[in-house]
Amino acid sequence: MLQIKPVLAALKRHKAGTVLIGLQIALTLAIVCNALFLIQQKVTHLSRTTGIVESDLLTVGSEWTNASGAEVGSLVRTDLQTLRQLPGVADVGVSYGYPLRGGGWNDGVSTKPDAKQSAALAWRFFVDDHVLSVLGAKLIAGRNFRPDEIHVVDSHNLVTPAQLIITKALADKVYPNQSALGKPLYIAAATSPSTIIGIIDHLQGGSASSWSDAISDYVVLEPKLLTDKSNAYLVRAQPGQLSAITKVVRTALFKTNRMRIIPDGEGEGAGVRSFAQVREQAYKSDRGMAIIMSVICAVLLIITAAGIVGLTSFWVSQRRKQIGVRRALGATRGDILSYFLAENFLISLGGVLAGIVLAFGMSLWLVMHFETQRLSLPYVLVGVLLLLLLGQAATLAPALRASCISPVEATRST
């Protein structure tokens, strides 16, 4: 049976190496636990649903160079007719604001005109009567806008819309424990109410940034076409036709009217993008951060494992005579193997105990400076188990070499 006292005595004679490896394990545990926690948050963020049918959806941004006011409304209607006639197009709508657009407009909403504080902050999407069906958003109560309810206005002369459609999350927020359908809602500083005529099951706001998480599901749809903003045409392609439509949509629009700009590149106001590209761009920073943190975790674990292998190999080379003597006195290969595994386990145990304190301290610092969530205990437990297993795995190879040392070879060594 393995005695712990000889192991502890040996560690006391190698304090420097023991402390350094213990500190390395502690620091690795603290960083890995917090990194895994942040990675999980990023992955959860990436997998959020938008509430729309993302496949076969194309977004087209277009800006006019020599048109304004009511003229823009006429040009947009011509564009819509042109796009709807393209082969493979199921439907087209126009909107200022859509899920993951990369920016947009948000304002406070309330249920009373004289409310001193808004009931919620919500995204404002200005849409026509086709947008709901184009997006594939699920209307769970009420109705969609009618064509005669869509008004052409500019953002500096917004009139209070008579009708609104809102998301269920926003409806539950402003009218808890009751139906919001048919109820009034005041947007921004409006003195007259709008009536909620429809409720959508779910629709994500215009940004994927963490600052908007609290209002991600709070969306108001208004029946307006803004003439002074960069509207987007939302094109629903028939199954399998998205690629073909993407190739011809620019040509079709420029053929209708060349006095326009269809921007290239990515981000808010970008030109022709499939919704897959919209999602990819919206979560680009989250995905990049998750990858970077994953690489950091892997590098730290490799460095820690390499340190344990190096230290154990060094100790094995120093103790060849001692190992030979123990073998000569009857110690089995299993005894030698278990000795080095126990030695590493004690070092790792001390390191992870210090690492637990350091991990929660690092989490507190991140909360205070970057407003992240507090590290949860399961991630620490996973990190502890990972480091303990890593330590044993890293020790195994040098320990096996030590167990293979014969008594004669060891006693003859100098």
N, C-alpha and C positions, 0 to 999 in steps of 0.2 A: 504493500500500500504506500502510495506516495506521501511523503512528509512535507508539509508546507514550510516548516522552519528552515530547512536547508536552502529552499528556493529563496526565501526572504533574505537569508544571510548572504547568498550569492548576489542578490540585487543590491544590497547595501554596499557591497564591494565595487559595484559598477553604477554608482549614483548618477554620474553625468549622462551616460547613455540611457539609463532608465528614465530620468527626468525629461530628457529631450524627446524621446519617443512618446512618453506620456503626454507631454505638451502638444506634440504634433497630432496625436490622436484626439485630444480635447479640442484643438482648433479645427481639425477636420470635421469632427462631429458637429460643432456649432455651426459651421458654414454649410455643411451638407443638409442638416435638418432644416435650416431656414431656407436654403435654396430649394429643397424638395417641396416645402410648403408653398413657396412662391411659384414654383413650376406648376403645382397642382392648381393654384389660383388662375394662372395664365391659361392652362389647358381648359379649365372650366369656362373661362371667359371666351376662349376660342370656339367652344362648342355651343354657345348660346343660340337659341333659335330666333329667327327674325319674324316668324309668323306669316311668311309668304312662301310661295312655291318658287324656289330659287332656280330650278332647272329651266332651260329654254327661255330665259329672261335676259333681255338686252337693254342697256341704258345708253342713250345718245344725248350728249350735251351740245347745245347749239346757241350761239349768240349772234344777234343782228348787228350789222355795222352802220346801217343808215335808216333805221326804223325806230319808232317810239309810239307810245300811247296806243290808241285803238288800232293803228296800223299793224302793230305786233300781233294783236288778237287775230286779225284776218290772215296774216302770214302763218301763224301757228296752225290755224284750222286747215289751211292749204297743205301744210306739212303733214298733219295728221291723216288727211285724206290720201296723200301720196304714199305714206308708209303703210296704211291699211290695204292698199292695192298691190303691195309687193307680194310676189309668190312666197308662200310659206309663213306669212304673217297671220296670226290668229286674231290679235287685237292690239291697239296702241292707245296709250293715255299720255297726258302731259301733267307734270307735277314739279313744284318747287319743294323739294324735300322727299326723301324716301329712305328706307332703312340702310344704315351704314354708308350713307352718301359721303361722309367725311366732314360734315358741318351742317349748318342750317340755322333755323330760327326757333327760339324758345321764349316763352313768356309765362308769367304767373296766371293762374286761373282761379276763380272763386265762384261761390254759389250766391253771393250777395253783392250788390253794386257798391256798397259802402264798406266792404270788408277792409279792415286795417292791414290784414296780412293775407296773402294768397293761400288758398287751400293746397295748392301744389304748383310746381314748375313743370311745364309740359312742352313737348315739341309741337311746332305748328307746321303741318304739311298742307300746301295749297294745291288742290287737285281738281281734275275734271271728273265727269261721271263714269269714265272708263277705268280709272286707276285701280279701284278695288278689284275688279275682275281680272285686270292685267296682272296685278301682284298675286292674285290668288288668296287674298286675305279673307278670313272666315267671318262673315257677318252673323252674329249670334242673336241679335235683336234689332228690330226696326227695319229701316230700308236704306238704300243707296241714294245718292243725289240724283235728281232729274236733270236733263240737259238745260232746261230753262232756269235752273237755280245756279248755274255757273256764271259768275260775273267777271268781266275783264277790268282789272284795276291796276294801279301801281302801288308800291309799298308805302308811299308817302301819303296816300289818300285812302287808306283802308277803312272801309265801312264795316260795321258789325254785321256778320253774316246772320241771316235768319235761321239757318240750320247748321248743325255740326254733327260729325260722327267722331266718337272717341273710343279709346281702347277700354277693355273691361277693367284693367288695372287702374286706370284713371277714374273710371266710373265708381269703382269700389272705394277709391280714395276720397272723392268729393261727396259721394252719397253712400256712405257705409250702411249696410244692413237694409238697403232699400233699392228699388230699381231706379236707375238714372234716366231711363227712357222717357222722353217728354218733359224732362226737367230743364230749368234754365241754367246757363253757364255764362259767366262773364270772363272775357279774355283781356288780359292786360288792364288798361284803365278804361275799358268800355263802360258806358253808363246804361246801355240797353243790353238785354240778355240775348243770347242765342239759344235755340231749342235743340236739345240732343235728340236727333231723329234715328240714330243708329249706334250700335255698340259692336266693336270688333273684338274677337276673342283675344288676339295678341298681335302687336305690331311693334317692332323695335324702332327706336329713335334713330336720328341721323348720324350719331357718332358711336364709335366703339371705345372711346377713351374712358379711362377709369373715372374721370371727373363726372361723367354722365351716367354712371351706373345707377345712381339713386332715382333717376328719371327715365331710365332706359325704356320702360313700358308705358310711359305717360305720353300719349300722342293724341293730338287733335287734328282732324281733317276738316279743312274749310273749302267750300265750293268757289274757288277763285283761280283765275289765271293772272299771275303777276307779269306786267309788261316790262318792268325795269329790272328783272332778275334773270339769272341764268337758269331757265327751266330745263328740265330733262324730259325727253321722250322715253317712255317705258314701253318696250316692244315685247309682246308675248309671241314667241315663235311656235309654230307647230312642231311636234316631236321630230327631232332629227334635222331641223331646218335652221338651227341657230347659226351655224358656221356659214351657210350660204347667204343668209340675210346680213351677217356682219360684213361680208365682202362687198355688198352692193349698196348698203344704206347710205354711205357718204355720197356716192355718185348720184343716187336718187335725190337726195336733198339738195345738192349743188345744182342739179339739173333743174330743179324747181325754182331755186333762187340762189345765185352765187354770192350775194351780198351778205355773207354770214361767215362765222368762224366756228369750226368744229375742232376744239383744242385736242392736241395730242398729249401724251403723257398720262400721269396718274393723279389721283387725288380729287378734291372737290372741283366740280366743274369740268372734269376730264371728258373727252369726246366719246368714242364708241367703246364700251366695255361690257362684257358679259357680267352677269351678277357674280359668277365665280371669281372674276377679276376684282370686282368691287369688294367682295368679302376678303380676298387675299390682301388687298391693299389696306383695308380697314384694320386688319389684325396683324399687319406686317411687324409692327414694333413688339407686340405681345409674342408672336412666334419667334422673332429674333432673340428676345430676352430669354425665352424658355430654352432655346438652343444654346445660348451663351452660358446660362446657369448650368445646364446639363453637362456641357463640356468642362466647366470649372469643377463640378462635382467629380467627374470622371478623372480629371487630372489630379485633383487632391487625393482621391482614393488610390490612384496608381502610385503617387509619390509616397503616401503613407505606407502602402504595401512594400514598396521598394526599400523604404527606411527600415521596416521591420525585418525584411529578408537580409539586408546588409548587416544590421546589428546582430541578428541571430547567427549569421554565418561567421562574423567576427568572433563572437563568443565561443562558437564551436571550435574554431581554429585555436583559440587560446586555451581551451580545456581538453585538448586531445589526450594529455596524460591522465587527467582526472577521469575522463570517460573510460580510458583503458583500464585504469585501476578498478573502477566500479564494475566493468565487465569481468575483470579477473576475479573479483570478489563475488560474482554470481548474478550481477544485474543483467537482465534480459534486454533485448533490443526494444521491447515495449516499454521497459522502465525508463530507458534513455529518452525515447520518443515522448512519453508522457511528462517527463521532467521539463523538457523545453516547451512543450505546449502549455504546461501549468505556469511556467515562468512568464511566457508571453500573455497568458490570460490575466495574470495579476497586474501586469503593466497596463494592459488594455482596460481592465476594470477600473484602475485608478484614473486612467485617461478619460474614460467615458463619464465617470462621476464628476470630474472637473468640467468635462465638456457639456454636461447637462446644465450646470449653472451658467456656463458661458453662452450656451444656446439661447436660454431664456433672456439673458442680459442683452444679447445681440438683437433678439426679437423686440425687446422693449425699446432699444435705440431706434430700430427701424420704424416702430409705431410712432415714436415721438417726432422723428425727422421726415418720414415719408408717408405717414398715415396709412401704413399697411395694417393688416389684421394681425392679432396676436397669434404666436405660434401655438399650435394645439399639441397636447401630450402624445397622441398616437404617432406623430411624425418624429418626436424625440425617441420614442420606444423603437420605431423602425430603424432610426439612425444608430441607436445603441446596439441593436441586434446585428446590423450591417457591419459596424466597426469591429464587434467581437468576432464575428465570423471571418471578416477580412484578416484580422490578426492571426487567427488560428490557421487560416489557409496560407498566409504568407510565411508562417513559421514552419509549416509542414515539410517543405523541401529541405531546408537546412537541418531540421530535426531528424529527418530520415537519413540524411548523410551522416549525422552524428551517431545514429543507432547502428550504422553499418561499420563503424570503426572497430577493428578487432583488438583484443587485448595486447597481442604481440606487437602490432604496428604502433599502437599508442605508446607502449612502454619503451619502445626503441627510439621514439622520436626525440629530437633535441629541443 
